[in-house]
Amino acid sequence: QVQLVESGGGLVQAGGSLRLSCAASGRTFSNYDMGWFRQAPGKEREFVAAISWSGSTTYNTDSLKGRFTISRHNAKNTVYLQMNSLKPEDTAVYYCAAKIQNARLIATTPAEYDYWGQGTQVTVSS
């Protein structure tokens, strides 16, 4: 079992930046590929970015490329999401997720992930 705890959310003005962190505990962090998702009120959970267990492979949803960057530090058991040039439409609860390492390094659907954090609220004001 892996426990995930997100932090770093908050209120920011449009154009600003935030860095979300997700701390993992319970099992060997490098055994897991990681992902970030977000969910706005009344909408489905949406894929944001994913990173393979080693950090060598990353993938962002097309609409966020150039603004959001995923990274990880395995020695710190932490995955990050750097968010720049934030827009009001980025307002959502952001979740990190872990999936047991397998041949499919990058997963983009919630059903492919085994563990989830509780989420952190990001609010972007105009």
C-alpha positions as CSV (number, residue, x, y, z in Angstrom):
1,Q,0.0,0.0,0.0
2,V,1.2,3.5,-0.9
3,Q,0.0,6.6,0.9
4,L,0.1,9.9,-1.1
5,V,-0.2,13.4,0.4
6,E,-0.4,16.4,-1.9
7,S,0.6,19.9,-0.8
8,G,1.3,23.3,-2.4
9,G,-2.1,24.3,-3.6
10,G,-3.7,27.7,-2.8
11,L,-5.0,30.9,-4.3
12,V,-2.9,32.6,-7.0
13,Q,-3.6,35.3,-9.5
14,A,-3.7,34.6,-13.2
15,G,-0.3,34.5,-14.7
16,G,1.2,33.3,-11.5
17,S,2.9,30.0,-10.6
18,L,2.6,27.2,-8.1
19,R,4.5,24.0,-7.4
20,L,2.5,21.1,-6.1
21,S,4.2,18.3,-4.2
22,C,3.1,14.8,-3.6
23,A,4.9,12.8,-0.8
24,A,4.7,9.1,-0.9
25,S,5.1,6.6,1.9
26,G,4.6,3.0,2.6
27,R,6.4,1.2,-0.2
28,T,9.4,1.7,-2.4
29,F,8.6,4.9,-4.3
30,S,10.7,4.0,-7.4
31,N,8.4,0.9,-8.0
32,Y,5.6,3.3,-9.1
33,D,4.9,5.3,-12.1
34,M,3.2,8.6,-11.1
35,G,0.5,10.9,-12.5
36,W,-1.3,14.1,-11.8
37,F,-5.0,14.6,-12.5
38,R,-7.4,17.5,-11.7
39,Q,-11.1,17.8,-11.3
40,A,-13.1,21.0,-11.5
41,P,-16.6,21.3,-10.0
42,G,-19.1,19.5,-12.1
43,K,-16.5,18.0,-14.4
44,E,-14.8,14.6,-14.8
45,R,-11.3,13.9,-13.5
46,E,-8.9,15.1,-16.1
47,F,-5.4,13.8,-16.9
48,V,-2.6,16.4,-16.4
49,A,0.8,14.7,-16.6
50,A,2.6,11.5,-15.9
51,I,6.1,10.3,-15.2
52,S,7.7,6.9,-15.3
53,W,9.3,5.3,-12.2
54,S,12.8,6.4,-13.1
55,G,11.8,9.9,-14.3
56,S,13.2,9.2,-17.8
57,T,9.8,9.4,-19.5
58,T,7.2,12.1,-19.0
59,Y,4.0,13.0,-20.8
60,N,1.7,16.1,-20.5
61,T,-1.7,16.5,-21.9
62,D,-1.4,18.6,-25.1
63,S,-3.4,21.6,-23.8
64,L,-1.0,22.1,-20.9
65,K,2.3,21.5,-22.6
66,G,4.7,24.4,-22.1
67,R,3.0,25.5,-18.8
68,F,3.0,22.4,-16.6
69,T,6.0,20.2,-15.9
70,I,6.1,17.0,-13.9
71,S,9.2,15.7,-12.2
72,R,10.1,13.4,-9.4
73,H,12.9,13.0,-6.8
74,N,13.0,9.3,-5.8
75,A,15.4,9.8,-2.9
76,K,12.8,12.2,-1.4
77,N,9.8,10.0,-2.4
78,T,8.2,13.0,-4.0
79,V,6.6,13.9,-7.3
80,Y,6.1,17.5,-8.3
81,L,4.0,19.5,-10.7
82,Q,5.3,22.9,-11.6
83,M,2.5,25.1,-12.9
84,N,3.3,28.4,-14.7
85,S,1.3,31.0,-16.4
86,L,-1.8,29.9,-14.5
87,K,-5.2,30.7,-15.9
88,P,-8.6,30.8,-14.2
89,E,-9.6,27.6,-16.0
90,D,-6.8,25.8,-14.2
91,T,-8.9,26.1,-11.0
92,A,-9.5,22.6,-9.7
93,V,-8.6,20.0,-7.1
94,Y,-5.3,18.4,-8.1
95,Y,-4.7,14.8,-7.3
96,C,-1.5,12.7,-7.5
97,A,-1.8,9.0,-8.3
98,A,0.5,6.0,-8.3
99,K,0.4,2.9,-10.4
100,I,2.6,-0.2,-10.0
101,Q,5.4,-0.1,-12.5
102,N,4.7,-2.1,-15.6
103,A,5.5,-2.0,-19.4
104,R,3.1,0.8,-19.9
105,L,5.2,3.5,-18.3
106,I,2.7,6.3,-18.9
107,A,-1.0,6.0,-18.1
108,T,-3.5,8.7,-18.8
109,T,-6.8,7.4,-17.4
110,P,-7.8,7.2,-13.7
111,A,-8.6,3.5,-13.9
112,E,-5.0,2.7,-14.6
113,Y,-3.8,4.0,-11.2
114,D,-3.8,2.0,-8.0
115,Y,-3.5,4.7,-5.3
116,W,-4.7,8.3,-4.9
117,G,-4.0,11.2,-2.7
118,Q,-6.7,13.3,-1.1
119,G,-6.2,16.3,-3.4
120,T,-5.1,19.9,-3.1
121,Q,-7.2,22.9,-4.1
122,V,-5.8,25.3,-6.7
123,T,-7.7,28.5,-7.3
124,V,-6.7,31.0,-9.9
125,S,-8.3,34.4,-9.8
126,S,-8.7,36.6,-12.8
